[in-house]
Amino acid sequence: MSKVLAELTEILEQRKNSALADSSYVAQLHAKGLNKILEKVGEEATETILAAKDYAASQAKEENSDTDRAALISETADLWFHTLVMLSHLDANANDVLEELARRFGVSGIDEKASRKSK
């Protein structure tokens, strides 16, 4: 796991059971519960999709798309962050996802998807 993901995973876990809801956004999310966390994941997913569309449109027009690219990266970071909060809330973490991705190496995406239907 990258150093950033490892550090963030540790911080999220510390804040999950923290009484710092007054001073920690992550602690506030955990205190509000899974539904609030899922709302944030959905919101950030939508914002990421819109940013991707804006970036693609600016690229297609061959415009200077630095601002749109920065927005795409920022929104993706927000989505990843809130997804990591969700995983933490459910006693999972980034390493679990990385292990699953590693397991899929060398497996055709078509075969992997088909194997999910047979389970």
C-alpha positions as MATLAB code, in Angstrom:
seq = 'MSKVLAELTEILEQRKNSALADSSYVAQLHAKGLNKILEKVGEEATETILAAKDYAASQAKEENSDTDRAALISETADLWFHTLVMLSHLDANANDVLEELARRFGVSGIDEKASRKSK';
ca = [
       0.000    0.000    0.000;
       1.314    3.474   -0.768;
       2.541    5.612    2.101;
      -0.336    8.067    1.604;
      -2.964    5.321    1.659;
      -1.365    3.678    4.683;
      -1.276    6.942    6.635;
      -4.810    7.871    5.614;
      -6.097    4.417    6.556;
      -4.513    4.765    9.997;
      -5.988    8.230   10.535;
      -9.451    7.130    9.413;
      -9.349    4.203   11.805;
      -8.284    6.471   14.691;
     -11.069    8.932   13.952;
     -13.727    6.238   13.548;
     -13.998    5.684   17.281;
     -12.967    9.155   18.310;
     -14.977   11.571   20.376;
     -13.594   14.427   18.285;
     -16.815   15.022   16.332;
     -16.546   18.726   17.133;
     -13.129   19.044   15.509;
     -12.882   16.140   13.028;
     -14.860   15.874    9.801;
     -14.230   12.111    9.681;
     -15.429   11.667   13.263;
     -18.548   13.681   12.376;
     -19.261   11.418    9.411;
     -18.857    8.287   11.523;
     -21.095    9.747   14.228;
     -23.809   10.490   11.639;
     -23.717    6.894   10.457;
     -23.520    4.860    7.301;
     -26.388    6.548    5.467;
     -24.697    9.954    5.704;
     -21.393    8.469    4.552;
     -23.134    6.794    1.603;
     -24.819   10.091    0.698;
     -21.366   11.689    0.535;
     -20.004    8.851   -1.637;
     -22.939    9.290   -4.025;
     -22.535   13.066   -4.105;
     -18.822   12.803   -4.823;
     -19.403   10.144   -7.496;
     -21.798   12.486   -9.290;
     -19.375   15.407   -9.014;
     -16.566   13.213  -10.372;
     -18.691   12.171  -13.347;
     -19.539   15.799  -14.133;
     -15.896   16.852  -13.825;
     -14.861   14.027  -16.176;
     -17.439   15.138  -18.732;
     -16.246   18.752  -18.482;
     -12.622   17.674  -18.912;
     -13.442   15.467  -21.886;
     -15.413   18.296  -23.506;
     -12.556   20.767  -23.077;
     -10.121   18.217  -24.529;
     -12.404   17.622  -27.516;
     -12.481   21.349  -28.193;
      -8.694   21.412  -27.808;
      -9.049   24.136  -25.208;
      -6.578   24.666  -22.385;
      -8.106   22.194  -19.973;
      -5.800   22.633  -16.956;
      -8.675   23.925  -14.819;
     -10.970   21.094  -15.874;
      -8.210   18.541  -15.292;
      -7.563   19.964  -11.816;
     -11.291   19.732  -11.055;
     -11.337   16.101  -12.215;
      -8.395   15.221   -9.973;
      -9.875   17.102   -7.019;
     -13.289   15.469   -7.345;
     -11.710   12.029   -7.747;
      -9.703   12.628   -4.572;
     -12.940   13.545   -2.764;
     -14.603   10.369   -4.061;
     -11.690    8.175   -3.010;
     -11.570    9.847    0.408;
     -15.250    9.343    1.125;
     -15.062    5.776   -0.179;
     -12.220    5.128    2.270;
     -14.372    6.564    5.080;
     -17.156    4.174    4.010;
     -14.776    1.221    4.044;
     -13.472    2.215    7.472;
     -17.002    2.498    8.819;
     -17.634   -1.051    7.604;
     -14.376   -2.402    9.098;
     -12.591   -2.661    5.744;
      -9.815   -0.537    4.249;
      -7.797    0.369    1.175;
      -5.536   -2.642    1.602;
      -8.533   -4.944    1.247;
      -9.360   -3.298   -2.083;
      -5.732   -3.413   -3.229;
      -5.569   -7.128   -2.395;
      -8.694   -7.727   -4.474;
      -7.218   -5.784   -7.399;
      -3.996   -7.783   -7.101;
      -5.997  -11.019   -7.122;
      -7.488   -9.965  -10.454;
      -4.111   -9.522  -12.177;
      -3.766  -12.015  -14.988;
      -7.518  -12.642  -15.069;
      -9.443  -11.414  -18.073;
     -11.915   -8.704  -17.116;
     -14.562  -10.602  -19.046;
     -13.781  -13.825  -17.156;
     -13.675  -12.035  -13.800;
     -17.067  -10.422  -14.416;
     -18.548  -13.751  -15.524;
     -17.253  -15.441  -12.344;
     -19.233  -12.972  -10.223;
     -22.472  -14.058  -11.899;
     -21.839  -17.711  -11.081;
     -21.378  -17.099   -7.331;
];
